[in-house]
Every structure is written in structure tokens, then in C-alpha cells.
Amino acid sequence: MTQPESASTANTETAAAGVDRPVDRDKLHELERLLKKEKRGKTVKLVADTPPDELIRLLINLPLRRARRFFTWLPETQAAAALVLLSPELRAALVLDLSVERLARLAGLLEQDDAAELLGDLPEELVEPILALMESAEALRERLAFAEDTAGEIMSSQFVAVLNDWDVGTATRMIRRKAAEISKLYEIYVVDEERRLVGLLKLRDFLLNSADTPVQQLMRELPASVGPETDQEEVLELAMRLDLQTVPVVDEDQRVIGRITVEELAEIVRDEAEEDMMIMSGVAPDALPDDSVRRIIRARLPWLLGGLVGASLAGLVVGSFEGRLQQAAILASFIPIVMAMAGNAGIQASAVTVQGLAAGNVWHGDFGSRLGKEFLGALINGTMVAVVLTLLVLLVAEFVPLIEPLRLALAAGLSVATVTVVAATFGAGVPLILDRLGFDPAVASGVFIMTANDILSVLVYFLIASSIYLTQLV
């Protein structure tokens, strides 16, 4: 009893590595010439024997409108092989000009996992008409019903399972009959007659035991399994914590319906890292390089407006100390230094915290000690930077006439040390608090922490400067 593992994963890895190699410029230029002159027959002949990875390199080096035309001309077997290798974003952009009938035929040539991924990337209004033309529509509907970023959506329906009442010889013969369809064999799941998952086997269990050894005698206890609705971040955290090669996905009756392999886990890591990077940069997580102008505005304008509000509040704080600045204009020259130090310290602390939360490396019970370490580290770093700044001010005072240079140096140095500590503690603490409350901690970084630290740093700076420096000028 086996569900063969798909061979497309290995092919995808090989081709994806090949995409990074230089493109054949001569072939690319000839291809562009033929596309421009709309020579379909010659275009197809030019790439007839082109391997899928080279075909991808040609596609991504063409202007998008010509790449779409080229893709519509490709024979369906070549087009299907290319679709498997493309990223979801590029794939969705490439198939927009295809008819429903061609999309259905292409999806029918793909493994079920690849077909489900393709359909999941298409506009919803296209999916049902495509499924209506496919023989495997019901199975695909079940896959597409799972929510985005869940175990059910990312799982592979290809796995190897054996019955618990078999012996090693029977299981081995069954697996050998499916050898041509198996790309990578990590673990073998053990199921009962109702297909309920009861354990697993390693390859060494087959190699080190005789053919008549019962599977039930050798099977290992299952470390963990997940349901199809489990969030992919939870799957990743579970796999990392238990050092799992695969994570089985089971339904409510504990029947195995799929598995998540190391390849899917690596993809989760990449997806989560990309999403956090986008959010921390003040960009919507689904933004793409080829977004329309309208989508660019819709995705980025709210973050820019948020930054404007924060910067305006920081400006109001500076404006409220206008009288102080008139007393000593030299104070204005330190505002960029103080704000930059606060911004850098805050982003450093928040980036480490967000990455730790994403990787599952943050022990929530150590909230206090983590903040304590950030506080101590920021205090030492801030003190060292403050000493350097103080010495620089005193050095400048030897060449430029300054009023009360020692007090000015002390005010600047103490301000930098203080805002570094405040910003680092704030940057490390806010993501942890948001995570505890069930919000995405990446939201705390970027625009939010930068603007908050700008306001705090300016306020702290003027309060310290007023008490140490300006009081001597009155």
C-alpha cells in the first residue's frame, strides 16, 4: 500500500539551480527576433530540444509580454515542465494569456501537488471552469479547500505507507514495485487497515532485519503529526523542535492524507523570512516587483503615511523645544546623531527578536531575562559610543569656539547612551509582547519602531540637554 513520492521535487531542485547559470545570449537574441516577427513555427523549432532549466532562463530574460506569447506557443509537455520549475509569482504572471482549455490541459499533465499549486495561484474566477474540464477535479477541490499557509495547502499527497500486519519482505516488494515513482524516501509510514497512522519505519529497519520480521515489531512511535488546518509556522516550529525529516498530515480520524518534507519546510522558512522582511521594510507582504502602479500605491502608501505621522510627531517634539534651540542652536546638530543611534539600536534588537520568534528559538518564559540582556548589552554599547562622542565634541571645541563645551559633550554623550538603551529595550520587547497577544511580531519592526524611537529619542535628548546644558546658559 503506497502513495508514490513525486519525482518533481528533485527535478525542481536541479532546474532551480540551473536558473542561476548564464543564459545563452545568442539563442535569446534569436528568440526575441522570432517573437518580434511572430514566427511561431521557427520559434518552437528553436527551443524544441531545450532542457526545462534552460527554457526557464530564456523565459525570465524576455520582456513579460513576449514571454507570455512565447509560453502560449510552447508544446504543452514543454510548457508543463516549465510551470513546475517557476516560482508561484512568475507562474501566475506567465499564464494570464492562456485559455481555460489550455490551462486545464497543462494542469492535467502535472502531479496533483503541482496542479493544486498552479490552480491556487490563479484568480478564483478561473479555477472552477478549469476544474470542470479536468478528470481529477474532485481531489484537487479537496486540496484547494484548505486555507492559505496551512499544512493542508503545502503538504505533498505523495508518500509511502505500509500496513502494520505486513512483514519486511512484503513491504519491501511493494516499495520496489513503485521505485520508479519514488524520488526521495525519508521515512515509511505505518498504517492500519483503516489507513490510520500508527507509526513509522526508517530505511535501516528494512536493511538490518530479515524479510519475515513483522513490521509491527519494528515500527517506531510517531513523534508528531499535524492536521491539515495547522498553520505552516506551527509545522515549522514543531519540525525544528523535534528534528523531524517529515511531518505527517492526518485528518480528524487520524488517517494519513499527506506529508510535509524538508523541501516544504525549507520553503516555509523562505516564505516566512520574505514576509517578515517585507513587513519590516514597510511593504505589504504580497507585494511583487511587477505590481501595477495602482497596486504599488495601495501596498505602500499606508506605510508611508504611517511614517509621516510618526515623523510629524517627532517634529512636534522638536518644535516644542524651539525656545531651547534659540538659546543654543548647536543642539540642533546633535538631533540626527541621536535619532540615528536610536533607530539603529531599535532595528537591531527587533530584527534579532523577530528572527528568533520565526525560528522558534525564543523561550517565552525568559521574557524578563531576555530584556535584561538587551538592556545590559545596549547600556555597554551606548556607553562606549557616548564616550567616543564626548571625546569628539571636546576635540572639536579645541578648534571651534563652543559655549560650555564640557557640559555640551556630557549632554550629547548621556543622551546617546540613554536613547540607545531605551530603543534597544523597546525594539526587543514590543515584538515579544505582540507575539504573546497573537499579532505578527514583524509588524513591530520597520516603520513602527523607527518612528516610535524617533519620538522617544528627540524627547529624551532635549530633556537631558535642558537639564545639563541649557540651565547653565540662562
Rosetta blueprint (number, residue, H / E / L):
1 M L
2 T E
3 Q L
4 P L
5 E L
6 S L
7 A L
8 S H
9 T H
10 A H
11 N H
12 T H
13 E H
14 T H
15 A H
16 A H
17 A H
18 G H
19 V H
20 D L
21 R L
22 P L
23 V L
24 D L
25 R H
26 D H
27 K H
28 L H
29 H H
30 E H
31 L H
32 E H
33 R H
34 L H
35 L H
36 K H
37 K L
38 E L
39 K L
40 R H
41 G H
42 K H
43 T H
44 V H
45 K H
46 L H
47 V L
48 A L
49 D L
50 T L
51 P L
52 P H
53 D H
54 E H
55 L H
56 I H
57 R H
58 L H
59 L H
60 I H
61 N L
62 L L
63 P L
64 L H
65 R H
66 R H
67 A H
68 R H
69 R H
70 F H
71 F H
72 T H
73 W H
74 L L
75 P L
76 E H
77 T H
78 Q H
79 A H
80 A H
81 A H
82 A H
83 L H
84 V H
85 L H
86 L L
87 S L
88 P H
89 E H
90 L H
91 R H
92 A H
93 A H
94 L H
95 V H
96 L H
97 D H
98 L L
99 S L
100 V H
101 E H
102 R H
103 L H
104 A H
105 R H
106 L H
107 A H
108 G H
109 L H
110 L L
111 E L
112 Q H
113 D H
114 D H
115 A H
116 A H
117 E H
118 L H
119 L H
120 G H
121 D H
122 L L
123 P L
124 E H
125 E H
126 L H
127 V H
128 E H
129 P H
130 I H
131 L H
132 A L
133 L L
134 M L
135 E L
136 S L
137 A H
138 E H
139 A H
140 L H
141 R H
142 E H
143 R H
144 L H
145 A L
146 F L
147 A L
148 E L
149 D L
150 T E
151 A H
152 G H
153 E H
154 I H
155 M L
156 S E
157 S L
158 Q L
159 F L
160 V E
161 A E
162 V E
163 L E
164 N L
165 D L
166 W L
167 D E
168 V H
169 G H
170 T H
171 A H
172 T H
173 R H
174 M H
175 I H
176 R H
177 R H
178 K L
179 A H
180 A H
181 E H
182 I L
183 S L
184 K L
185 L L
186 Y L
187 E L
188 I E
189 Y E
190 V E
191 V E
192 D L
193 E L
194 E L
195 R L
196 R E
197 L E
198 V E
199 G E
200 L E
201 L E
202 K L
203 L H
204 R H
205 D H
206 F H
207 L H
208 L L
209 N L
210 S L
211 A L
212 D L
213 T L
214 P E
215 V H
216 Q H
217 Q H
218 L H
219 M L
220 R E
221 E L
222 L L
223 P L
224 A L
225 S L
226 V E
227 G L
228 P L
229 E L
230 T L
231 D E
232 Q H
233 E H
234 E H
235 V H
236 L H
237 E H
238 L H
239 A H
240 M H
241 R H
242 L H
243 D L
244 L L
245 Q L
246 T L
247 V E
248 P E
249 V E
250 V E
251 D L
252 E L
253 D L
254 Q L
255 R E
256 V E
257 I E
258 G E
259 R E
260 I E
261 T L
262 V H
263 E H
264 E H
265 L H
266 A H
267 E H
268 I H
269 V H
270 R H
271 D H
272 E H
273 A H
274 E H
275 E H
276 D H
277 M H
278 M H
279 I H
280 M H
281 S L
282 G L
283 V L
284 A L
285 P L
286 D L
287 A L
288 L L
289 P L
290 D L
291 D L
292 S L
293 V H
294 R H
295 R H
296 I H
297 I H
298 R H
299 A H
300 R H
301 L H
302 P H
303 W H
304 L H
305 L H
306 G H
307 G H
308 L H
309 V H
310 G H
311 A H
312 S H
313 L H
314 A H
315 G H
316 L H
317 V H
318 V H
319 G H
320 S H
321 F L
322 E H
323 G H
324 R H
325 L H
326 Q H
327 Q H
328 A L
329 A H
330 I H
331 L H
332 A H
333 S H
334 F H
335 I H
336 P H
337 I H
338 V H
339 M H
340 A H
341 M H
342 A H
343 G H
344 N H
345 A H
346 G H
347 I H
348 Q H
349 A H
350 S H
351 A H
352 V H
353 T H
354 V H
355 Q H
356 G H
357 L H
358 A H
359 A H
360 G L
361 N L
362 V L
363 W L
364 H H
365 G H
366 D H
367 F H
368 G H
369 S H
370 R H
371 L H
372 G H
373 K H
374 E H
375 F H
376 L H
377 G H
378 A H
379 L H
380 I H
381 N H
382 G H
383 T H
384 M H
385 V H
386 A H
387 V H
388 V H
389 L H
390 T H
391 L H
392 L H
393 V H
394 L H
395 L H
396 V H
397 A H
398 E L
399 F L
400 V L
401 P L
402 L L
403 I L
404 E L
405 P H
406 L H
407 R H
408 L H
409 A H
410 L H
411 A H
412 A H
413 G H
414 L H
415 S H
416 V H
417 A H
418 T H
419 V H
420 T H
421 V H
422 V H
423 A H
424 A H
425 T H
426 F H
427 G H
428 A H
429 G H
430 V H
431 P H
432 L H
433 I H
434 L H
435 D H
436 R H
437 L L
438 G L
439 F L
440 D L
441 P H
442 A H
443 V H
444 A H
445 S L
446 G L
447 V H
448 F H
449 I H
450 M H
451 T H
452 A H
453 N H
454 D H
455 I H
456 L H
457 S H
458 V H
459 L H
460 V H
461 Y H
462 F H
463 L H
464 I H
465 A H
466 S H
467 S H
468 I H
469 Y L
470 L H
471 T H
472 Q H
473 L L
474 V L
